[in-house]
Amino acid sequence: LSLVPFITLIIGIVLASGYLPFQNILTMSNKPGMQSLMIFLICLVNIFLNYILIPNLGINGASIATSLSTVSSVFILKLFVKTQLNLRI
């Protein structure tokens, strides 16, 4: 049933939704290299979590991994914005 993975993805997006509009703040602050690094790290988190969760949980593991990486993007974003722009978001 595809409803469970769908709901899992929606939960991840809802949890991160307050920060998703800020995902491009580094590019807008003339730091495109840092933006690329941030996206690369988020992608690595997603790949790592998929590698761990898919063998045991299948499609549910993939949706959990993607949701967790979306939520982790909030913390990665906050870290990058604090260190690069000296701002709290």
Secondary structure, 3 states (H helix, E strand, C coil): CCHHHHHHHHHHHHHHCCCHHHCCHHHHCCCHHHHHHHHHHHHHHHHHHHHHHHHHHCHHHHHHHHHHHHHHHHHHHHHHHHHHHCCCC
